[in-house]
Amino acid sequence: MRCRYMVRLDWDMMGGQGRQRLAQQVIDQLRLQIETGKLRAGAQLPTEPQLEAAYGVSRTVVREAIADLRAAGLVRPIQGKGVFVSEAATRSGLTLTPVEIRSIPETLELLEFRMAAEGEAAAIAAYRRTAEQEAAIAAANRKMAMRMEQGLSTIEADYEFHLAVAIATNNRFYVDVLRHFGARTIPRGQFPTLPEANDRTYLEKVHLEHAEILAAIADQDAERARQAMRAHMLASQRRYRFLAEQQPD
């Protein structure tokens, strides 16, 4: 697959959504081992090759699953040693503010809506975007990378990326929808206490997902753009469903 903007696209043969489903299976299994005590706080996770062999998945899937577990605060990497179960993972659950807890159902509903709307928007943008609009999408993605390097909030740049894709449809209704929701389109902005809000590994994963969308739009591959955007939304849904499961009834 041709790669644009110096970004390596590493899709499994099943495509983005298939990769997301496989990653979810790995996450569920590791989470179960943590919750049942098979993997205790401080325990080291199997290596990437061991996880690949155990679950019959690619390294891309394993890394995506570990990135999500890390973003949720369940595991932490130690340079040169490996990935370990965090102390927080063995507690009763993630601690969110009452406002954040109340935001979870709305966040999931918005992500469900965005998956349909933005998935199609990405496909339309792939065959309708102008050169200037493609450049604007790329500029938003570069801005996010720069904000990460500077240790600054990436929420605005993230929103600008999605808005630039909507503008590239040349259909004002897609733009109106994104502008109506504004920055709250980006879920992590509503959950500042989450570990992922400022987690570099998680943000790099989001940036790579954006890069995959951008490359498909740049290549005018509508179906690839649609699937890349849907996979991006599915990854977010997975994280916030996990949050909902962690909250007391």
Secondary structure, DSSP 8 states (H G I E B T S, - for coil): ----TT------TT-HHHHHHHHHHHHHHHHHHHHTTSS-TT-B---HHHHHHHHT--HHHHHHHHHHHHHTTSEEEETTTEEEE-GGGGSS-----HHHHHHHHHHHHHHHHHHHHHHHHHHHHHHH--HHHHHHHHHHHHHHHHHHHHT---HHHHHHHHHHHHHTTT-HHHHHHHHHHGGGGSGGGG-TTSGGGG-HHHHHHHHHHHHHHHHHHHTT-HHHHHHHHHHHHHHHHHHHHHHHHHS--
